[in-house]
Amino acid sequence: MADWQIREACRGDVPAMAALIEEFSRFMGELGDASELRLDAEALERDGFGPDPAFRGLVAERRGDVVGFLLHHPGYDTDAACRLLFVVDLYVTATARGMGIGASLMEEARKVARAGGAGQIVWTVDRRNTLARRFYEGMGARDVEGLDLMCWDVEVA
């Protein structure tokens, strides 16, 4: 039996999740990602656990510690005419990798998708993150040919 559990993230998980997001940012930096992390615990709490949450989260807890997380939000694919579950981030701390925690987080996301009527789960993955790419391909995920991620910054009022 696994010595971890997957559960819905709650406001009390914010400090641990923020620390893991910082760890994830450092990990991506080692792969060459020069993005500046602007997120802090206050923003995470406001945007995920306030009156109008921008995302939901799942956490993996092992021996009382949060060792992984998955953030997601709903979406829609007009081509496929189906609801989506968009995974924003998935991260498992290095000391907890290889135990099936990442796969368990993704499986729980699949349950969330089904419960919400989503026909697909989609996410982005950095091309340099070969560890993640192998993990996702091992689950049966496929690369979507012809699509690149675009970003347009909007000044928030």
JOFENVEN-V905068 format. One record per backbone hydrogen bond with DSSP energy under -1.0 kcal/mol. NH is the residue of the N-H (numbers start at 1). CO is the residue of the C=O. Records with the same first field share a line. If there is no record, write none. Layout:
BEGIN
NH=CO / CO
END
This chain:
BEGIN
5=61
7=59
9=57
13=10
14=11
17=13
18=14
19=15
20=16
21=17
22=18
23=19
24=20
25=21
26=22
27=23
28=24
29=25
30=26
32=29
33=28
44=40
45=41
46=42
47=43
48=44
49=45
54=47
56=72
58=70
59=7
60=68
61=5
62=65
65=62
67=60
68=60
69=91
70=58
71=89
72=56
73=86
75=84
77=82
81=77
82=77
84=75
85=120
86=73
87=122
88=71
91=69
93=67
96=93
97=94
104=100
105=101
106=102
107=103
108=104
109=105
110=106
111=107
112=108
113=109
114=110
115=111
116=112
117=114
118=113
119=83
122=85
129=126
130=128
133=129
134=130
135=131
136=132
137=133
138=134
139=135
140=137
141=136
147=144
END
